[in-house]
Amino acid sequence: MAAMLSLSMAACGGNNDDNSASSGSGTQAENTASSSGGEASAETDGTPMPTAAPIEDASKYVNMNKVDGVKLDDTDAENDTLDDSGEIDGFKISIDEAKVIDYEGEKVIIVSYEFENKTSSPRTFASMMETEVTQGGVNLASTVVSGVEGVNTNSAIEYVDTNDSITLQGAYILRDEQSDVNVVVHKYGEPAGASISKAFKLQ
C-alpha cells in the first residue's frame, strides 16, 4: 500500500509540473501580445516576422489627404430623396469623399465614411452597416487594399466605443472609368430601412 501511495503521489506531482509549464507559456504569450500592441510577432527560424497594424488602430492610418489618387466630384445620387449623412438605428453615418487609385492593375475607388456609435456597446461599421456601391446599377466588388499611404480598409472592422467616432474606408473595383459611382449605406440586412446615399462623378 505504501509503495502504491508513493507512486500515485509522484504521478500527481508530474501532472502539476506539466500544468505549470503550460500555464506559464500561455501567460508569456499573452504578455508578448500585450507588449506589442495586441499582436505577437510570428517567428520563422528565429527571425521575427513583421505583423500588420492592429485592427483597433486601423483608423489612425486613414487619411484621404495622403491618398495619391484622383479626387472625385459629387454628383446627383440615384435616389435624390436620400441625404449623404444621417442616423441609422443608433449610429451617425456620413459618406464623405472618394478617390480613384491604381492598385495592382485595377482602377479602385476609395470611399471614406464617418461612423459614430451612439449605442451602449462597441460596434464595427462592417457588422452593423451594409454598403451598396454601384455603377449603372451593378454592384462593384469590394477589395482589400494594403501598402497604400492614407488607406487602411481594416478600419471598417475596427470596434468603436459608445459615443466615439472614426473615419473609415471601403475600396471597390471599378467596372469602367466613365459611369458615375452611387453609394448607399443601410443597416445590415435591411435594404428597405433607413439609408443614406451619395454619388461621385468619374468624368
Protein Blocks (a to p, Z undefined) as FASTA:
>chain_A
ZZmmmmmmmmmmmmmmmmmmmmmmmmmmmmmmmmnoopacddeehiacdddddfklmmmm
gcfklpgcddddddddfblmbcfbdceehiacddfbdcdddeehiacdddddddddfbfb
dcdfklmpccdddeehiacdddddehiahiafklmmcccdehiacddddddddfbfkbcc
ddddddehilmlccddddddfZZ
